[in-house]
Amino acid sequence: MATISSPGLGSGLDINGIVSSLMRVESQPLTALARKEASFQAKLSGFGALKGALSSLQTATKTLTTSGTFTGRSASSSDSTVLSATAASTAAAGTYNVAIVQRAKNHTLATLTPYTASTDTFNTGALAITVGGTTKNITIDSSNNTLEGIRQAINDANAGVTASIVNTGTTAQYRLVLTSNTTGSAGAVSIAASDDGSGGTHLLSGLDTGGAGLQVIQPADDAELTVNGITIKRSSNTITDAIDGVTLTLAKDTGTSTVTVANNTGAVNSAIAAFVKAYNDVNTQIKNLTAYDAANKRASVLTGDSTARSVQSQLTALVGAAVSGLAGGIATLSDIGISIQKDGTLTTNSTKLQAALNNRDLDLATLFGSTAAGNKGIAVRFNEMLEGVVGSAGLISSRTDGINASIKDIQKRGEALQLRLLQVEKRYRAQFTALDVLVASMNQTSNYLTQQLANLPGASNNNR
């Protein structure tokens, strides 16, 4: 007879165990749904990984569709301690001999006679400071008519000059120094000073550049240089218009340097390298997602998936695409050293590619970026194909939308099944509880009859 495994059950039946076993059988459809949902979730993750790799490839191809990638120029200086150079795409390739005669200087003025203290006072009045045709009027009154106050008033006025007080170390040791914020003749400083009262030890008009109160410490010299023997003068040490498309930054007061402007093949090399890497990353991602492990008879999440196969075949076809009518006779990626290997990855012949980049007769910009109908560049074709796959209305979005819809359907079916299982379990428990009560009652009746029969006359003799 079964022992009572659940306390309180009069029949001794393990109702919880029986119901749990029955519910495991009843729950098998729910388990199947969970496995199916997990499979769909894995596909979503797979498509997410594939989309990420394809988006990186699209970013790389967009760089190759930009004409600036191929028309960029680089500028180098033979002596960067003398000057540095940068070039825009409009710069013409060539070599330029640059000799610096002098750099542009900031006009600097100082009071001729030092003052005894920074608190020395001046008569009240006005200062009109002019730099590059712009004049700022500054009022000097009793609140700011000390040497320190005048310095601060000039700086607060943003007049195009910087005022400072220099301690010369002599008995009368304080001098007011004014330095233009702009180099060269464009930054020449002039000051008109006038007294309108008294109240100070010194005349405010002593700060007028028309008098003898100020001395020139540094003239407003323009930069002077020669480019291929032609003399050039500019107010700034950053010169943008001496050589078309080239910016020269003068670093030394004198010196010579050779500036070389050339095609920026480094930028194109980097763009192509990024494209090849991104393509190979996609190839690896597709292989990992679609591989089949024959030894263990195990498929990957996208094994046999039509979308993955379609993407791979389209990419392979684009690698071999040709663009007709290009200068230099090039038409395909292989013509410039980029070819596909047996494993589906791209490889680059760096020597062949560099030779193509150095050959100005080859139209690489059009090979990648042509937008002509029926004869589009390879990068343009890649970009359009990838947009159809990873775009908001692309192939992967369509697939993932369908998978998400299936997952939602499974979840709804699972919820409905959960509710049904609750009712089934409730019914089982009710039935087994009734059975428990019936068996318990029958056991009691059996025990009672046994006792009664045992008490009948002669029952004890019959048992002998």
SEGU-622161 format. One record per residue (C-alpha): residue number from 1; residue in three letters; x, y, z. Coordinates in nm, 4 decimals, decimal comma. Example, Ala and Ser with C-alpha at 12.3 -4.5 7.8 and 13.67 -1.06 7.14 Angstrom:
residues 2
SITE  seq  type         u         v         w
SITE    1   ALA    1,2300   -0,4500    0,7800
SITE    2   SER    1,3670   -0,1060    0,7140
end
This chain:
residues 464
SITE  seq  type         u         v         w
SITE    1   MET    0,0000    0,0000    0,0000
SITE    2   ALA    0,1303    0,3481   -0,0889
SITE    3   THR    0,2592    0,5511    0,2003
SITE    4   ILE    0,1335    0,8995    0,2710
SITE    5   SER    0,3861    1,1288    0,1037
SITE    6   SER    0,1832    1,4456    0,1466
SITE    7   PRO    0,0789    1,5220    0,4989
SITE    8   GLY   -0,2970    1,5667    0,5443
SITE    9   LEU   -0,4064    1,3342    0,2651
SITE   10   GLY   -0,6339    1,0775    0,4170
SITE   11   SER   -0,5977    0,8372    0,1290
SITE   12   GLY   -0,2186    0,8297    0,1360
SITE   13   LEU   -0,2067    0,9289   -0,2303
SITE   14   ASP    0,0745    1,1709   -0,3443
SITE   15   ILE   -0,1651    1,4083   -0,5149
SITE   16   ASN    0,0951    1,6856   -0,5657
SITE   17   GLY    0,3313    1,4416   -0,7339
SITE   18   ILE    0,0569    1,2932   -0,9513
SITE   19   VAL   -0,0677    1,6374   -1,0597
SITE   20   SER    0,2882    1,7594   -1,1291
SITE   21   SER    0,3534    1,4588   -1,3512
SITE   22   LEU    0,0306    1,5103   -1,5389
SITE   23   MET    0,1050    1,8831   -1,5818
SITE   24   ARG    0,4485    1,8113   -1,7221
SITE   25   VAL    0,2753    1,6170   -1,9969
SITE   26   GLU    0,0113    1,8857   -2,0431
SITE   27   SER    0,2885    2,1560   -2,0599
SITE   28   GLN    0,4760    1,9986   -2,3476
SITE   29   PRO    0,3116    2,2326   -2,6054
SITE   30   LEU    0,4225    2,5300   -2,3911
SITE   31   THR    0,7789    2,3979   -2,3850
SITE   32   ALA    0,7681    2,3600   -2,7615
SITE   33   LEU    0,6517    2,7214   -2,7948
SITE   34   ALA    0,9379    2,8387   -2,5695
SITE   35   ARG    1,1898    2,6537   -2,7853
SITE   36   LYS    1,0409    2,8086   -3,0963
SITE   37   GLU    1,0536    3,1582   -2,9439
SITE   38   ALA    1,4177    3,1050   -2,8430
SITE   39   SER    1,4949    3,0082   -3,2020
SITE   40   PHE    1,3320    3,3268   -3,3317
SITE   41   GLN    1,5170    3,5361   -3,0722
SITE   42   ALA    1,8449    3,3809   -3,1883
SITE   43   LYS    1,7596    3,4755   -3,5458
SITE   44   LEU    1,6910    3,8321   -3,4347
SITE   45   SER    2,0322    3,8487   -3,2691
SITE   46   GLY    2,1888    3,6999   -3,5819
SITE   47   PHE    2,0281    3,9578   -3,8072
SITE   48   GLY    2,1281    4,2312   -3,5629
SITE   49   ALA    2,4931    4,1233   -3,5836
SITE   50   LEU    2,4736    4,1013   -3,9623
SITE   51   LYS    2,3120    4,4442   -3,9881
SITE   52   GLY    2,5858    4,5949   -3,7708
SITE   53   ALA    2,8593    4,4562   -3,9952
SITE   54   LEU    2,6774    4,5674   -4,3106
SITE   55   SER    2,6233    4,9177   -4,1684
SITE   56   SER    2,9975    4,9481   -4,1056
SITE   57   LEU    3,0588    4,8434   -4,4655
SITE   58   GLN    2,8111    5,1055   -4,5840
SITE   59   THR    2,9929    5,3740   -4,3858
SITE   60   ALA    3,3188    5,2716   -4,5504
SITE   61   THR    3,1657    5,2771   -4,8979
SITE   62   LYS    3,0190    5,6239   -4,8448
SITE   63   THR    3,3694    5,7575   -4,7826
SITE   64   LEU    3,4726    5,6185   -5,1209
SITE   65   THR    3,1775    5,7878   -5,2932
SITE   66   THR    3,3006    6,1300   -5,1757
SITE   67   SER    3,5134    6,3074   -5,4330
SITE   68   GLY    3,7081    6,4852   -5,1598
SITE   69   THR    3,8559    6,1505   -5,0586
SITE   70   PHE    4,0420    6,1390   -5,3914
SITE   71   THR    4,1017    6,5099   -5,4545
SITE   72   GLY    4,2589    6,5810   -5,1181
SITE   73   ARG    4,6067    6,7275   -5,1066
SITE   74   SER    4,8826    6,7018   -4,8492
SITE   75   ALA    5,1504    6,9637   -4,7857
SITE   76   SER    5,4825    6,9025   -4,6164
SITE   77   SER    5,7624    7,1313   -4,5072
SITE   78   SER    6,1259    7,0276   -4,5354
SITE   79   ASP    6,1948    7,2146   -4,2095
SITE   80   SER    5,8971    7,2287   -3,9763
SITE   81   THR    6,0929    7,4448   -3,7306
SITE   82   VAL    6,0894    7,7212   -3,9926
SITE   83   LEU    5,7295    7,6844   -4,1102
SITE   84   SER    5,4469    7,4343   -4,1386
SITE   85   ALA    5,2044    7,3913   -4,4268
SITE   86   THR    4,8620    7,2458   -4,4950
SITE   87   ALA    4,6796    7,2107   -4,8258
SITE   88   ALA    4,3169    7,2154   -4,9364
SITE   89   SER    4,1860    7,0098   -5,2277
SITE   90   THR    4,2142    7,3189   -5,4522
SITE   91   ALA    4,5925    7,3309   -5,4136
SITE   92   ALA    4,7992    7,2437   -5,7172
SITE   93   ALA    5,0585    6,9731   -5,6736
SITE   94   GLY    5,4109    7,1127   -5,6862
SITE   95   THR    5,7191    7,2269   -5,4965
SITE   96   TYR    5,7658    7,5748   -5,3533
SITE   97   ASN    6,0819    7,7296   -5,2093
SITE   98   VAL    5,9942    7,9587   -4,9197
SITE   99   ALA    6,2372    8,1962   -4,7470
SITE  100   ILE    6,1299    8,3962   -4,4412
SITE  101   VAL    6,2810    8,7452   -4,4198
SITE  102   GLN    6,0911    8,8402   -4,1061
SITE  103   ARG    5,7785    8,7377   -3,9192
SITE  104   ALA    5,4919    8,9735   -3,8431
SITE  105   LYS    5,5237    9,1410   -3,5039
SITE  106   ASN    5,2767    9,2780   -3,2519
SITE  107   HIS    5,3024    9,6571   -3,2198
SITE  108   THR    5,4219    9,7283   -2,8656
SITE  109   LEU    5,4392   10,0680   -2,6897
SITE  110   ALA    5,5609   10,1611   -2,3410
SITE  111   THR    5,5662   10,4752   -2,1319
SITE  112   LEU    5,9039   10,6385   -2,1737
SITE  113   THR    5,9526   10,7316   -1,8083
SITE  114   PRO    5,8776   10,4766   -1,5375
SITE  115   TYR    5,6437   10,5691   -1,2535
SITE  116   THR    5,7296   10,5380   -0,8879
SITE  117   ALA    5,4376   10,3117   -0,8030
SITE  118   SER    5,1487   10,1294   -0,9682
SITE  119   THR    4,9230   10,3556   -0,7635
SITE  120   ASP    5,0550   10,6770   -0,9214
SITE  121   THR    4,7664   10,9004   -1,0249
SITE  122   PHE    4,6824   11,0798   -1,3505
SITE  123   ASN    4,4568   11,3689   -1,4376
SITE  124   THR    4,1082   11,2674   -1,5374
SITE  125   GLY    4,0245   11,2736   -1,9065
SITE  126   ALA    3,9814   11,0344   -2,1996
SITE  127   LEU    4,1754   10,7820   -2,4062
SITE  128   ALA    4,0836   10,7005   -2,7656
SITE  129   ILE    4,2621   10,3804   -2,8725
SITE  130   THR    4,2585   10,2936   -3,2425
SITE  131   VAL    4,3610    9,9522   -3,3804
SITE  132   GLY    4,3038    9,8561   -3,7430
SITE  133   GLY    4,0627   10,1438   -3,8028
SITE  134   THR    3,8463   10,0652   -3,4982
SITE  135   THR    3,8472   10,3173   -3,2124
SITE  136   LYS    3,7426   10,2572   -2,8524
SITE  137   ASN    3,6877   10,5575   -2,6233
SITE  138   ILE    3,7783   10,5077   -2,2593
SITE  139   THR    3,6827   10,7488   -1,9799
SITE  140   ILE    3,9357   10,8048   -1,7035
SITE  141   ASP    3,7819   10,9501   -1,3903
SITE  142   SER    3,8461   10,9471   -1,0187
SITE  143   SER    3,7525   10,5790   -0,9982
SITE  144   ASN    4,0250   10,4584   -1,2319
SITE  145   ASN    4,2885   10,7338   -1,2682
SITE  146   THR    4,5728   10,5330   -1,1138
SITE  147   LEU    4,8284   10,3447   -1,3241
SITE  148   GLU    4,6577   10,0202   -1,2218
SITE  149   GLY    4,3146   10,1666   -1,2955
SITE  150   ILE    4,4153   10,2792   -1,6441
SITE  151   ARG    4,5587    9,9356   -1,7208
SITE  152   GLN    4,2358    9,7691   -1,6114
SITE  153   ALA    4,0159   10,0175   -1,7987
SITE  154   ILE    4,2050    9,9531   -2,1233
SITE  155   ASN    4,1769    9,5744   -2,0853
SITE  156   ASP    3,8097    9,5932   -1,9933
SITE  157   ALA    3,7376    9,8019   -2,3044
SITE  158   ASN    3,8460    9,5214   -2,5414
SITE  159   ALA    4,0138    9,7848   -2,7523
SITE  160   GLY    4,2349    9,5395   -2,9400
SITE  161   VAL    4,5355    9,5889   -2,7142
SITE  162   THR    4,6571    9,4259   -2,3958
SITE  163   ALA    4,7801    9,6580   -2,1216
SITE  164   SER    5,0259    9,5481   -1,8559
SITE  165   ILE    5,2507    9,7033   -1,5945
SITE  166   VAL    5,6171    9,6059   -1,6047
SITE  167   ASN    5,8473    9,6398   -1,3045
SITE  168   THR    6,1859    9,7466   -1,4419
SITE  169   GLY    6,3635    9,7073   -1,1096
SITE  170   THR    6,4919   10,0662   -1,0961
SITE  171   THR    6,4023   10,3321   -0,8394
SITE  172   ALA    6,1190   10,4586   -1,0532
SITE  173   GLN    6,0317   10,1108   -1,1686
SITE  174   TYR    5,6764   10,0882   -1,3092
SITE  175   ARG    5,6034   10,1265   -1,6822
SITE  176   LEU    5,2736   10,0864   -1,8675
SITE  177   VAL    5,3089    9,8572   -2,1714
SITE  178   LEU    5,0501    9,8321   -2,4508
SITE  179   THR    5,0683    9,5389   -2,6951
SITE  180   SER    4,8446    9,5044   -3,0000
SITE  181   ASN    4,6460    9,1832   -3,0187
SITE  182   THR    4,6895    9,1804   -3,3984
SITE  183   THR    5,0204    9,1279   -3,5745
SITE  184   GLY    5,1645    9,3471   -3,8486
SITE  185   SER    5,0566    9,6823   -3,9825
SITE  186   ALA    4,6924    9,5799   -3,9467
SITE  187   GLY    4,7484    9,5878   -3,5711
SITE  188   ALA    4,9202    9,9263   -3,5450
SITE  189   VAL    4,8123   10,1118   -3,2305
SITE  190   SER    4,7485   10,4838   -3,1969
SITE  191   ILE    4,6293   10,6643   -2,8833
SITE  192   ALA    4,4728   11,0058   -2,8536
SITE  193   ALA    4,4838   11,1164   -2,4881
SITE  194   SER    4,3387   11,4349   -2,3388
SITE  195   ASP    4,3062   11,5862   -1,9915
SITE  196   ASP    3,9746   11,7368   -1,8924
SITE  197   GLY    4,0672   11,8068   -1,5332
SITE  198   SER    4,3296   11,7635   -1,2705
SITE  199   GLY    4,3510   11,5382   -0,9686
SITE  200   GLY    4,6626   11,3444   -1,0609
SITE  201   THR    5,0377   11,3581   -1,0340
SITE  202   HIS    5,0834   11,2895   -1,4048
SITE  203   LEU    4,9272   11,4224   -1,7228
SITE  204   LEU    4,6939   11,1779   -1,8955
SITE  205   SER    4,7933   11,3397   -2,2238
SITE  206   GLY    5,1394   11,1945   -2,1678
SITE  207   LEU    4,9951   10,8679   -2,3001
SITE  208   ASP    4,9223   11,0186   -2,6425
SITE  209   THR    5,1167   10,8531   -2,9268
SITE  210   GLY    5,1555   11,1959   -3,0842
SITE  211   GLY    5,3791   11,3126   -2,8019
SITE  212   ALA    5,6978   11,1965   -2,6369
SITE  213   GLY    5,5353   11,0039   -2,3533
SITE  214   LEU    5,5364   10,6664   -2,5310
SITE  215   GLN    5,8183   10,4850   -2,7048
SITE  216   VAL    5,7938   10,2052   -2,9603
SITE  217   ILE    5,9291    9,8812   -2,8172
SITE  218   GLN    5,8282    9,6705   -3,1186
SITE  219   PRO    5,7218    9,8153   -3,4557
SITE  220   ALA    5,4086    9,6801   -3,6273
SITE  221   ASP    5,6165    9,4843   -3,8780
SITE  222   ASP    5,4468    9,2797   -4,1468
SITE  223   ALA    5,5644    8,9300   -4,2295
SITE  224   GLU    5,7947    8,9264   -4,5269
SITE  225   LEU    5,8880    8,6173   -4,7238
SITE  226   THR    5,9655    8,4995   -5,0732
SITE  227   VAL    5,7930    8,2131   -5,2537
SITE  228   ASN    5,9939    8,0869   -5,5473
SITE  229   GLY    6,1742    8,4227   -5,5427
SITE  230   ILE    5,8591    8,6392   -5,5349
SITE  231   THR    5,8409    8,8787   -5,2373
SITE  232   ILE    5,5247    8,8626   -5,0295
SITE  233   LYS    5,4200    9,0772   -4,7328
SITE  234   ARG    5,1314    9,0010   -4,4981
SITE  235   SER    5,0201    9,1257   -4,1581
SITE  236   SER    4,9747    8,7726   -4,0212
SITE  237   ASN    5,2157    8,4867   -3,9663
SITE  238   THR    4,9454    8,2517   -4,0926
SITE  239   ILE    4,9353    8,3111   -4,4660
SITE  240   THR    4,6499    8,1585   -4,6644
SITE  241   ASP    4,6757    8,3379   -4,9984
SITE  242   ALA    5,0398    8,3263   -5,1042
SITE  243   ILE    5,0048    7,9804   -5,2648
SITE  244   ASP    4,6560    7,8926   -5,3857
SITE  245   GLY    4,4958    7,6402   -5,1487
SITE  246   VAL    4,8001    7,6267   -4,9182
SITE  247   THR    4,8254    7,7686   -4,5661
SITE  248   LEU    5,1727    7,8616   -4,4418
SITE  249   THR    5,2358    7,9115   -4,0704
SITE  250   LEU    5,5625    8,0924   -4,0026
SITE  251   ALA    5,7483    7,9591   -3,6985
SITE  252   LYS    6,0857    8,1377   -3,7178
SITE  253   ASP    6,1840    8,4971   -3,7803
SITE  254   THR    6,4153    8,3862   -4,0596
SITE  255   GLY    6,4853    8,0633   -4,2416
SITE  256   THR    6,4161    7,8641   -4,5562
SITE  257   SER    6,2051    7,5559   -4,6261
SITE  258   THR    6,0760    7,3634   -4,9246
SITE  259   VAL    5,7006    7,3085   -4,9297
SITE  260   THR    5,5782    7,0082   -5,1282
SITE  261   VAL    5,2114    6,9745   -5,2258
SITE  262   ALA    5,1025    6,6321   -5,3476
SITE  263   ASN    4,7985    6,4089   -5,3819
SITE  264   ASN    4,6922    6,2862   -5,0409
SITE  265   THR    4,7246    5,9170   -5,1224
SITE  266   GLY    4,7288    5,8364   -4,7518
SITE  267   ALA    4,3619    5,9345   -4,7178
SITE  268   VAL    4,2639    5,7165   -5,0153
SITE  269   ASN    4,4732    5,4277   -4,8839
SITE  270   SER    4,3019    5,4522   -4,5460
SITE  271   ALA    3,9555    5,4679   -4,7046
SITE  272   ILE    4,0226    5,1626   -4,9211
SITE  273   ALA    4,1741    4,9718   -4,6279
SITE  274   ALA    3,8625    5,0490   -4,4206
SITE  275   PHE    3,6413    4,9261   -4,7056
SITE  276   VAL    3,8362    4,5989   -4,7449
SITE  277   LYS    3,8309    4,5341   -4,3696
SITE  278   ALA    3,4578    4,6072   -4,3427
SITE  279   TYR    3,3863    4,3771   -4,6392
SITE  280   ASN    3,5885    4,0959   -4,4833
SITE  281   ASP    3,4131    4,1470   -4,1498
SITE  282   VAL    3,0788    4,1008   -4,3246
SITE  283   ASN    3,2087    3,7886   -4,4992
SITE  284   THR    3,3207    3,6437   -4,1639
SITE  285   GLN    2,9930    3,7360   -3,9983
SITE  286   ILE    2,7861    3,5646   -4,2677
SITE  287   LYS    3,0022    3,2512   -4,2481
SITE  288   ASN    2,9639    3,2321   -3,8705
SITE  289   LEU    2,5885    3,2842   -3,8892
SITE  290   THR    2,5245    3,0323   -4,1689
SITE  291   ALA    2,7854    2,7614   -4,1033
SITE  292   TYR    2,6787    2,3988   -4,0497
SITE  293   ASP    2,8760    2,1774   -3,8124
SITE  294   ALA    2,8616    1,8438   -3,9948
SITE  295   ALA    3,0574    1,6589   -3,7246
SITE  296   ASN    2,8099    1,7525   -3,4534
SITE  297   LYS    2,5150    1,7873   -3,6917
SITE  298   ARG    2,4506    2,1366   -3,5604
SITE  299   ALA    2,3226    2,4311   -3,7644
SITE  300   SER    2,3952    2,7993   -3,6957
SITE  301   VAL    2,1153    3,0501   -3,6374
SITE  302   LEU    2,0928    3,1506   -4,0065
SITE  303   THR    2,1971    2,8277   -4,1746
SITE  304   GLY    2,0038    2,8016   -4,5011
SITE  305   ASP    1,8534    3,1493   -4,4560
SITE  306   SER    1,7624    3,3032   -4,7909
SITE  307   THR    1,8329    3,6602   -4,6793
SITE  308   ALA    2,1893    3,5831   -4,5722
SITE  309   ARG    2,2515    3,3927   -4,8961
SITE  310   SER    2,1109    3,6780   -5,1029
SITE  311   VAL    2,3294    3,9375   -4,9275
SITE  312   GLN    2,6423    3,7297   -4,9771
SITE  313   SER    2,5756    3,6694   -5,3471
SITE  314   GLN    2,5054    4,0393   -5,4094
SITE  315   LEU    2,8264    4,1456   -5,2381
SITE  316   THR    3,0319    3,8935   -5,4352
SITE  317   ALA    2,8796    4,0163   -5,7613
SITE  318   LEU    2,9589    4,3796   -5,6781
SITE  319   VAL    3,3261    4,3012   -5,6144
SITE  320   GLY    3,3557    4,1955   -5,9784
SITE  321   ALA    3,1510    4,4868   -6,1168
SITE  322   ALA    3,3021    4,7030   -6,3907
SITE  323   VAL    3,2798    5,0745   -6,4682
SITE  324   SER    3,3359    5,1588   -6,8332
SITE  325   GLY    3,5033    5,4516   -7,0044
SITE  326   LEU    3,7459    5,5512   -6,7270
SITE  327   ALA    4,0703    5,7371   -6,7875
SITE  328   GLY    4,3749    5,5144   -6,7706
SITE  329   GLY    4,1868    5,2044   -6,8811
SITE  330   ILE    4,0855    5,0855   -6,5346
SITE  331   ALA    3,7405    4,9301   -6,4893
SITE  332   THR    3,7348    4,6968   -6,1879
SITE  333   LEU    3,8706    4,6710   -5,8352
SITE  334   SER    4,1217    4,4105   -5,9484
SITE  335   ASP    4,2724    4,6687   -6,1843
SITE  336   ILE    4,3944    4,8656   -5,8825
SITE  337   GLY    4,5024    4,5660   -5,6748
SITE  338   ILE    4,1853    4,4625   -5,4888
SITE  339   SER    4,0755    4,1045   -5,5587
SITE  340   ILE    3,8568    3,8358   -5,4056
SITE  341   GLN    4,0021    3,5130   -5,2655
SITE  342   LYS    3,8613    3,1597   -5,2595
SITE  343   ASP    3,7282    3,2057   -4,9057
SITE  344   GLY    3,5278    3,5082   -5,0184
SITE  345   THR    3,7462    3,7711   -4,8512
SITE  346   LEU    3,9155    4,0624   -5,0254
SITE  347   THR    4,2910    4,1033   -5,0440
SITE  348   THR    4,4904    4,4108   -5,1441
SITE  349   ASN    4,8073    4,4147   -5,3486
SITE  350   SER    4,9587    4,7192   -5,1796
SITE  351   THR    5,2248    4,7705   -5,4456
SITE  352   LYS    4,9687    4,7701   -5,7274
SITE  353   LEU    4,7328    4,9941   -5,5319
SITE  354   GLN    5,0020    5,2494   -5,4500
SITE  355   ALA    5,1094    5,2576   -5,8135
SITE  356   ALA    4,7482    5,3282   -5,9096
SITE  357   LEU    4,7207    5,6043   -5,6507
SITE  358   ASN    5,0421    5,7656   -5,7736
SITE  359   ASN    4,9318    5,7510   -6,1374
SITE  360   ARG    4,7491    6,0785   -6,2014
SITE  361   ASP    4,6172    5,9407   -6,5319
SITE  362   LEU    4,3941    5,6885   -6,3501
SITE  363   ASP    4,0465    5,8100   -6,2578
SITE  364   LEU    3,9969    5,6369   -5,9229
SITE  365   ALA    3,7411    5,8914   -5,8067
SITE  366   THR    3,5049    5,7940   -6,0876
SITE  367   LEU    3,5793    5,4223   -6,0479
SITE  368   PHE    3,4326    5,4418   -5,6997
SITE  369   GLY    3,2030    5,7437   -5,7093
SITE  370   SER    3,0458    5,7755   -6,0550
SITE  371   THR    2,6742    5,8489   -6,0393
SITE  372   ALA    2,6122    5,8142   -6,4135
SITE  373   ALA    2,2986    5,6128   -6,4890
SITE  374   GLY    2,3896    5,2651   -6,6070
SITE  375   ASN    2,7563    5,3168   -6,5258
SITE  376   LYS    2,7684    5,3889   -6,1537
SITE  377   GLY    3,0861    5,3660   -5,9499
SITE  378   ILE    3,1568    5,0558   -5,7476
SITE  379   ALA    3,1221    5,2278   -5,4102
SITE  380   VAL    2,7964    5,3895   -5,5245
SITE  381   ARG    2,6616    5,0469   -5,6217
SITE  382   PHE    2,7680    4,9016   -5,2889
SITE  383   ASN    2,5981    5,1860   -5,1043
SITE  384   GLU    2,2720    5,1467   -5,2962
SITE  385   MET    2,2706    4,7698   -5,2463
SITE  386   LEU    2,3442    4,8040   -4,8750
SITE  387   GLU    2,0731    5,0670   -4,8315
SITE  388   GLY    1,8301    4,8113   -4,9721
SITE  389   VAL    1,9452    4,5665   -4,7061
SITE  390   VAL    2,0078    4,7733   -4,3901
SITE  391   GLY    1,7893    5,0782   -4,4607
SITE  392   SER    1,4745    5,1471   -4,2621
SITE  393   ALA    1,2690    4,9787   -4,5354
SITE  394   GLY    1,5404    4,7284   -4,6253
SITE  395   LEU    1,5495    4,3524   -4,6462
SITE  396   ILE    1,6733    4,2929   -4,2915
SITE  397   SER    1,4092    4,5228   -4,1414
SITE  398   SER    1,1434    4,3310   -4,3332
SITE  399   ARG    1,2758    3,9996   -4,2034
SITE  400   THR    1,3074    4,1162   -3,8434
SITE  401   ASP    0,9588    4,2683   -3,8550
SITE  402   GLY    0,8254    3,9278   -3,9589
SITE  403   ILE    1,0240    3,7514   -3,6850
SITE  404   ASN    0,9014    3,9984   -3,4226
SITE  405   ALA    0,5443    3,9386   -3,5374
SITE  406   SER    0,5975    3,5623   -3,4999
SITE  407   ILE    0,7417    3,6113   -3,1513
SITE  408   LYS    0,4416    3,8199   -3,0484
SITE  409   ASP    0,2091    3,5492   -3,1839
SITE  410   ILE    0,3979    3,2809   -2,9898
SITE  411   GLN    0,3799    3,4900   -2,6738
SITE  412   LYS    0,0049    3,5337   -2,7139
SITE  413   ARG   -0,0403    3,1607   -2,7716
SITE  414   GLY    0,1785    3,0936   -2,4682
SITE  415   GLU   -0,0304    3,3233   -2,2505
SITE  416   ALA   -0,3500    3,1521   -2,3655
SITE  417   LEU   -0,1943    2,8113   -2,3024
SITE  418   GLN   -0,0816    2,9196   -1,9546
SITE  419   LEU   -0,4389    3,0135   -1,8692
SITE  420   ARG   -0,5655    2,6799   -2,0023
SITE  421   LEU   -0,3019    2,4898   -1,8024
SITE  422   LEU   -0,4108    2,6685   -1,4860
SITE  423   GLN   -0,7657    2,5458   -1,5483
SITE  424   VAL   -0,6423    2,1939   -1,6261
SITE  425   GLU   -0,4369    2,1826   -1,3071
SITE  426   LYS   -0,7328    2,3147   -1,1112
SITE  427   ARG   -0,9540    2,0411   -1,2573
SITE  428   TYR   -0,6961    1,7687   -1,1839
SITE  429   ARG   -0,6637    1,8834   -0,8249
SITE  430   ALA   -1,0397    1,8904   -0,7818
SITE  431   GLN   -1,0729    1,5380   -0,9240
SITE  432   PHE   -0,7908    1,3929   -0,7142
SITE  433   THR   -0,9149    1,5706   -0,4053
SITE  434   ALA   -1,2556    1,4090   -0,4596
SITE  435   LEU   -1,0852    1,0734   -0,5142
SITE  436   ASP   -0,8840    1,1305   -0,1967
SITE  437   VAL   -1,2023    1,1927    0,0003
SITE  438   LEU   -1,3686    0,8830   -0,1511
SITE  439   VAL   -1,0703    0,6551   -0,0837
SITE  440   ALA   -1,0404    0,7916    0,2686
SITE  441   SER   -1,4107    0,7209    0,3271
SITE  442   MET   -1,3786    0,3694    0,1883
SITE  443   ASN   -1,0756    0,3057    0,4076
SITE  444   GLN   -1,2717    0,4147    0,7117
SITE  445   THR   -1,5622    0,1857    0,6141
SITE  446   SER   -1,3211   -0,1029    0,5582
SITE  447   ASN   -1,1605   -0,0484    0,8946
SITE  448   TYR   -1,5013   -0,0343    1,0639
SITE  449   LEU   -1,6231   -0,3574    0,9036
SITE  450   THR   -1,2990   -0,5312    0,9956
SITE  451   GLN   -1,3454   -0,4301    1,3566
SITE  452   GLN   -1,7113   -0,5403    1,3591
SITE  453   LEU   -1,6356   -0,8784    1,2093
SITE  454   ALA   -1,3623   -0,9299    1,4605
SITE  455   ASN   -1,6142   -0,8785    1,7444
SITE  456   LEU   -1,8689   -1,1343    1,6200
SITE  457   PRO   -1,9338   -1,4437    1,8483
SITE  458   GLY   -1,7011   -1,7278    1,7551
SITE  459   ALA   -1,4768   -1,4943    1,5561
SITE  460   SER   -1,1978   -1,5551    1,8042
SITE  461   ASN   -1,2434   -1,9407    1,7798
SITE  462   ASN   -1,2415   -1,9248    1,4032
SITE  463   ASN   -0,9168   -1,7385    1,4181
SITE  464   ARG   -0,7537   -2,0191    1,6146
end
